[in-house]
Amino acid sequence: MKKISKPFSLGVLMLNTHFPRVMGDIGNPESFAFNVLYERVSSAKVSAIVTSEGVNSDIKKDIFYSIKSLENKGVDLIVTTCGFLGEMQDELKESTNVPILTSSLLTLPFVRTFINKKNDKIGLLTFDAKKLNEKHFGGHYKNDVVIGDIPKDGELYKTIKNDYLSLDVIKSESEVVSSALKLIENNKNIKAIILECTNLSPYIDAVKTATNLPVFDIIQAINWFRETKSI
């Protein structure tokens, strides 16, 4: 007799933000065709997480607590709304019995299978390139990555940084596409793109179309994992 499993449930560790989470953003439950449970970490402001130095110990304690809360609710996979938490991947794996994916940067080994030549590169599009460094890669950093970001005077960056309550999605899409095109214009050997920032995921199709390159994000990784589970 075939075993009947429970419906898939996703647990999302949420930064303490209030800016709009449009369709395709991990922070919008309508981005998924299954149950999503959110756990907001009150101390995890954008400015405290998006940092080159890493997350401080007090915030880490709050994150561990929230991870355990999601585990107790019976979720099948835990993810985060910020790729900068990739630095905590190993720590969080040790703190829970639930599979955890902190960042789309953890897909780098998979994406590298599509890179054929020695000089080929992978473009990473992030919120702030100056703050993203080797510690955020969960052990997967190599010199084949090229990091670019969205404009700091743009609609999307200012909305996230200042936690504005409204967002011009058309402007944001244009900024993300332009940033991706600039990244590959300056680095002709880029053969694939990873959207590190989860807030870029709503624009993944536009980036694919504009660049004609394979583009990867955390939403894809979540769906890959879900498809390995019995339905």
Secondary structure, 3 states (H helix, E strand, C coil): CCCCCCCCEEEEEECCCCCCCCCCCCCCHHHCCCEEEEEECCCCCHHHHCCCCCCCHHHHHHHHHHHHHHHHCCCCEEEECCHHHHHHHHHHHHHCCCCEECCHHHHHHHHHHHCCCCCCEEEEEECCCCCCCHHHHCCCCCCCEEEEECCCCCHHHHHHHHCCCCCCHHHHHHHHHHHHHHHHHHCCCEEEEEECCHHHHHHHHHHHHHHCCCEECHHHHHHHHHHCCCC
